[in-house]
Amino acid sequence: MKNLVLIRHAKSNWDAPLKDIDRPLSKRGIGDAHITSHHIDKLLPKTFIVWSSPARRAKETAMIYAQNLAIPLETIIYKDDLYTFDERGLENAIKNCENKYDSLILFGHNGAITDFVNKFGDRYIDNVPTSGVVSLTFEEDDWKEIHKGKIQKAVFPSHLKS
């Protein structure tokens, strides 16, 4: 069985004229990342590997989650191929995870995340929002063989704000 926790980076700041990869989180994004990260500890498997896009907004989101979930920062692996907005690129990266890891936590981008969830999940999600978390399980024991999983939980900032 394989476990996948997909986390869309928090809302980024568009105020400064920066390259897309260099955009930082906005104040709202920082707040939303703290909110959702405090509500997913029960979703996390006992052992896992953590990957993140190298985009600044994804890195900053991963750092907030790591702080709040006691994940050592030095264990986060930044992978260039996760700086993708395409589901096929995301699927390829996930399917190349080493099988010695049964659980993967991944910080990435939309539309790749929403499209991946809708292709591999068992229910439709219109849009995984910024700071959104979707946990999936797959019956397969080989990452390359995953095809249709079960969405265990979806946690979005709008679900947690009063």
C-alpha positions as CSV (number, residue, x, y, z in Angstrom):
1,M,0.0,0.0,0.0
2,K,1.2,3.5,-0.9
3,N,0.2,6.7,0.9
4,L,0.4,10.1,-0.8
5,V,-0.2,13.5,0.8
6,L,-0.4,16.3,-1.7
7,I,-0.1,19.9,-0.4
8,R,-0.6,22.8,-2.7
9,H,1.6,25.7,-1.8
10,A,0.1,28.6,0.2
11,K,-1.1,31.8,-1.5
12,S,1.8,33.7,-2.9
13,N,2.5,37.4,-3.1
14,W,2.1,39.0,-6.5
15,D,3.1,42.6,-5.4
16,A,6.8,42.5,-6.4
17,P,7.9,42.1,-10.0
18,L,9.6,38.7,-9.5
19,K,10.0,35.6,-11.7
20,D,7.3,33.1,-11.0
21,I,9.7,30.7,-9.2
22,D,10.8,33.5,-6.8
23,R,7.4,34.7,-5.5
24,P,7.2,34.5,-1.7
25,L,4.1,33.7,0.3
26,S,1.5,36.4,1.1
27,K,0.4,37.2,4.7
28,R,-2.8,35.3,4.0
29,G,-0.8,32.4,2.6
30,I,1.4,32.2,5.8
31,G,-1.8,32.2,8.0
32,D,-3.5,29.6,5.9
33,A,-0.5,27.3,5.9
34,H,-0.4,27.5,9.7
35,I,-4.1,26.7,9.9
36,T,-4.1,23.7,7.7
37,S,-0.8,22.3,9.0
38,H,-2.2,22.2,12.5
39,H,-5.1,20.0,11.3
40,I,-3.3,17.3,9.4
41,D,-1.1,15.6,11.9
42,K,-3.5,12.6,12.1
43,L,-3.2,12.2,8.3
44,L,0.5,11.7,8.4
45,P,1.8,8.1,8.3
46,K,4.4,7.1,10.9
47,T,7.3,7.3,8.3
48,F,7.4,9.2,5.1
49,I,9.6,11.1,2.7
50,V,9.0,14.8,2.0
51,W,9.5,16.4,-1.5
52,S,8.9,20.0,-2.5
53,S,9.0,22.1,-5.6
54,P,12.0,24.4,-5.6
55,A,9.7,27.4,-6.1
56,R,10.1,29.9,-3.1
57,R,6.3,29.7,-2.3
58,A,6.4,25.9,-2.1
59,K,9.6,25.9,0.0
60,E,8.2,28.4,2.4
61,T,5.0,26.4,2.7
62,A,7.0,23.2,3.3
63,M,9.0,25.0,6.1
64,I,5.8,26.1,7.9
65,Y,4.4,22.6,7.8
66,A,7.7,21.1,8.9
67,Q,7.8,23.5,11.9
68,N,4.3,22.7,12.9
69,L,4.6,18.9,12.4
70,A,8.1,18.5,13.8
71,I,9.5,17.4,10.4
72,P,13.3,18.1,10.3
73,L,13.9,20.8,7.7
74,E,17.0,19.0,6.4
75,T,14.9,16.0,5.4
76,I,12.9,17.9,2.8
77,I,14.1,17.1,-0.7
78,Y,13.7,19.8,-3.3
79,K,13.1,18.4,-6.7
80,D,13.2,20.5,-9.9
81,D,10.7,18.2,-11.7
82,L,8.0,19.2,-9.1
83,Y,8.1,22.8,-10.4
84,T,5.3,21.8,-12.8
85,F,1.7,22.8,-13.4
86,D,1.1,19.7,-15.5
87,E,-0.5,16.5,-14.1
88,R,1.6,14.3,-16.3
89,G,4.8,15.8,-15.0
90,L,3.6,15.4,-11.4
91,E,2.5,11.8,-12.1
92,N,5.9,11.0,-13.6
93,A,7.7,12.3,-10.5
94,I,5.5,10.4,-8.1
95,K,5.7,7.2,-10.0
96,N,9.5,7.5,-9.8
97,C,9.5,7.5,-6.0
98,E,11.6,4.6,-4.7
99,N,9.5,1.7,-3.5
100,K,11.3,1.6,-0.2
101,Y,9.2,4.6,0.7
102,D,5.5,3.7,1.3
103,S,4.5,7.3,2.1
104,L,5.2,10.5,0.3
105,I,4.3,14.1,1.3
106,L,4.6,16.4,-1.6
107,F,4.4,20.2,-1.8
108,G,3.6,21.4,-5.3
109,H,1.5,23.5,-7.7
110,N,-1.9,23.7,-9.4
111,G,-3.3,22.6,-11.9
112,A,-1.0,19.6,-11.5
113,I,-2.3,18.8,-8.1
114,T,-6.1,19.2,-8.8
115,D,-5.7,17.3,-12.1
116,F,-3.7,14.5,-10.4
117,V,-6.3,14.2,-7.6
118,N,-9.1,13.9,-10.1
119,K,-7.3,11.4,-12.3
120,F,-6.2,9.2,-9.4
121,G,-8.7,9.9,-6.7
122,D,-12.1,8.3,-6.2
123,R,-14.1,11.5,-6.1
124,Y,-14.1,14.8,-8.0
125,I,-12.6,17.9,-6.4
126,D,-13.3,21.1,-8.4
127,N,-10.1,22.8,-7.2
128,V,-7.5,22.1,-4.6
129,P,-7.0,25.6,-3.2
130,T,-3.8,27.2,-2.0
131,S,-2.8,25.5,1.4
132,G,-5.1,22.6,0.5
133,V,-4.2,19.1,1.5
134,V,-5.4,15.9,-0.1
135,S,-4.4,12.5,1.3
136,L,-4.7,9.4,-1.0
137,T,-4.1,5.8,-0.5
138,F,-3.3,3.2,-3.2
139,E,-3.6,-0.6,-2.9
140,E,-0.5,-1.1,-5.1
141,D,2.9,-1.7,-3.5
142,D,4.8,-0.2,-6.4
143,W,4.7,3.5,-7.1
144,K,5.0,2.9,-10.8
145,E,1.8,0.8,-10.7
146,I,-0.5,3.2,-8.9
147,H,-3.7,3.9,-10.8
148,K,-6.8,4.5,-8.8
149,G,-6.6,5.5,-5.2
150,K,-9.0,6.5,-2.4
151,I,-9.1,10.0,-1.1
152,Q,-8.8,9.6,2.7
153,K,-9.2,13.3,3.5
154,A,-9.2,16.7,2.0
155,V,-8.4,19.7,4.2
156,F,-8.9,23.2,2.9
157,P,-8.4,26.5,4.7
158,S,-12.1,27.5,4.0
159,H,-13.2,24.3,5.9
160,L,-11.2,25.5,9.0
161,K,-12.0,29.2,9.1
162,S,-15.0,30.4,11.1
